[in-house]
Amino acid sequence: MFKFLKTGYMVLYLALQPLSTALEVGVSYVMMLAIDYATNGTIEKLHLYLLGIIVYLVISFLVDIVTKRVREKASAQALFSLREALIKKILAMSTSEYASRNSGSYVAYLTKNVEKLEDSYFWTIFRIYPSVLQLIVSVIWLSIMDWRLSLFVLFTGLIQLIVPKFTVKPVAKAEKDYIEKSENYTISLKEIFSAFDLIKSYNLQEKIEILHRNANTGYKKASFKDRYMSGFMGSLGDFFSSITYIGVFFLGAVLVLLGFFKISVIIAASQLVIFIVYPLSNLTQYITSILAAKAVIKDLDEILNLQEKDNSLKDLEAKTSFEDSISFENMSFSYPQDGEDEENEEENRGAFPALKNVNLSVKKGEKVLIVGESGSGKSTLLSLLYKKFTGYEGLIKIDGTDIRKIPDDSYFKLVSVVHQSPFIFDDTIKNNIALYNEDISDERIKEACKKAGLQKFIDGLPLGLETRIGEGASKISGGEKQRIAIARALVKDSPILLMDEATSALDNETGTEIENTVLSQKDLTCIIISHHVSEALRARADKIVTVKDGSADI
């Protein structure tokens, strides 16, 4: 994680902080001079002393604010770079890798986990550096004044540094539990708000409140324990700090009585002790905090260190065209149980059987209709072809090439899918269809809209294609939402189109019209799952595949 701090701002901060620390610790020397002046000085030289104090304070102030500004810049840049690296890794995941985690966990990675890392790691590093500098400068200065005081402070300080060794495990455990409960709570909230309409229509408010209360209670207890352990470490540090601070006064008083140094030295020493005991006290917490942050770092490193499971994929040439056929060869698939690796075939075999021994061939340009009862495995068949799951037995091939051996970036140029519940961005209709591809002309978009039965709707809007849809597609109907998804797939112009109940939100007439439009595309290879299984649709399909009890038959 430290690599994210390696910026120009960090270098500048490392250079400025020693100067800022020296000026801060220099207060003790100024206090010593003030006491000596009060006992031995004259009123005539007061203006020189005051002028020196003013210059010192102004320089200290300017250096301090510049140092803090640079520190904030370094911290902000580190968090920015970390979030950029995380989102890049997440978006680079294969669909199967992404599906192996709850989507709410990704939100937690970029919010709660990063925020926790900021407090427990990045900011701790920014606190450790000046604390260590204060400690070093103060010990050197105290040693110059009197070595006895220095030895006493170092002895008590050593005890403070040993303490974290015995407390790091419970603190780390509390922090890890807090991160887990926080992530679970985030996932719980996401599910509640995603299912708001369902909750209202089925009067589930009371049950959902109970579920939320359970998640919230776990989060509250974990948060309390995490904060309590941090507070306990702070109190422990303060205890040893008090021993050191009071001890210096008593030892200093004895040494003054014995005539080893003047009263001004004990005043300066007491000020220096502040710059020793508090850094030591804080270091106890800082060391514990960094060690406890390992749990968060481990979670984030799982994302940051993701590599291709098969490194040979990087050396393969991208497949740029579809020439012959799609084939399923003795393909069987079972959904993994919770906590299992989806891609581990041996572990998943027989977990939740979905498809077994599927043998199917789809020639280029063919239109294939997949039918079957709900839960028979129709959508699973398309999910496998869309590489959402890759832990299956047997083979799925395109033009004789195992689809698992085709890099995702080229594979998804060949294959488009329209889901039953497509995602719509809070943006314009144009951007939702073209998906921010500036190479797609308005003419192509309008043609796709016409084929998807969307043109009449767009013509009735004052801003046409530039109309914003709203968050969660709140300004359009379910049918219009699916038409946009269909237009999106058509404008992409992939040679293979998968339609998973893509017309389910449309009336029979419109749904049949759109399916006929798709079926009329001569060179388009299309696999359709549809609830509009009319005789006309059956007649136009080149093949009808019936999926029953996990088996697929033509």
Beta strands, then each sheet from edge to edge (+ up, - down):
strand 1: 325-335
strand 2: 352-363
strand 3: 367-371
strand 4: 393-398
strand 5: 401-402
strand 6: 415-418
strand 7: 496-500
strand 8: 525-529
strand 9: 543-548
strand 10: 551-553
sheet 1: 2+ 1- 4+ 5-
sheet 2: 6+ 7+ 8+ 3+ 9+ 10-
end
